[in-house]
Amino acid sequence: MKLLVLGGTVFLGRHVVEAALARGHAVTLFNRGQHNPELYPEAEKLRGDRDGGLDALAGRDWDPVGDTFAYVPRLAGDAARRLADHVGHYTFVSSISVYADFKRPGLDEDAALGTLPDDGVEEVNGETYGPLKALCERAAEAALPGRVNHVRAGLIVGPHDQSDRFTYWVRRAARGGEMLAPVGPDYPVQWVDVRDLAEWIVAVAEAGTAGAFNATGPERPLPLGRLLDACRRAAGSDAAATWVDEAFLTEQKVGAWVELPLWAPAEAAGIMQVDCARARAAGLRFRTVDETVADTLAWDRTRPQQEALRAGLTPEREAELLRAWRTR
């Protein structure tokens, strides 16, 4: 199989490349060459910019294509239309954030999608990200009807994760001591290991399967307490969780999802409890939480530990919150 990957050198894209190469496929990368250009010397590399610089793709044919980094429909549509007559299958990496309402758990792929008052908006922020991804899906489907795998990914975690939203908990538990955690040990959370997702994306491309899939895991939401236990085991630490309730977090203006990763307030709790049965039926499988945590910890320890993470409470903010909790 000849696979074209748009991107391919940062996070999910690089794992897709590795999964494809491991399965014996010929891989072509299209990107600007600005991130990790030394990776994958065995792969063909085409340089260009998806914003008006797609000429390197002209006159070439591939079997499937994987689009791992489109955020606005204009650019998603440009690439899909350029490739429509030159590929058999198209993977578009979307997000579970496409859904309009996360009040209830168990959302499946038929739930209503988010919308924008102005479809021409291209500023990506917390309010527009999901609806823009939904519009990207629409643009890709319009160009390749019935040939697109819409990967509605949940929180993607593991080695090379640039968001640090999962890595925060791994590193925080490794530091040990009293650790602030949201709601309670039974609080349900979801994520998908980047390697499991990448292997599934390649397998689905091989099969030519199309449709929308909530590509997250594990098979059912995992209690946050079990995740933190795995983090402690991996690091051999003495970290002890102090569970604080949502009313306190709201009163203290703690930012959900980024400042305190994996926590969403009650009105959006469904984002951590979506139905991933369709993706599982299509072959998505999950490694153990212990393996994901251990490998994330090993990778994180190759990075400068003095550098602040992109997500999570700073030690100072956490200490301040713990003091406030004890004296409330």
Beta strands, then each sheet from edge to edge (+ up, - down):
strand 1: 2-6
strand 2: 26-31
strand 3: 44-47
strand 4: 64-67
strand 5: 89-95
strand 6: 148-153
strand 7: 156-157
strand 8: 178-182
strand 9: 188-193
strand 10: 211-215
strand 11: 217-223
strand 12: 240-244
sheet 1: 3+ 2+ 1+ 4+ 5+ 6+ 10+
sheet 2: 7+ 9+ 11-
sheet 3: 8+ 12+
end
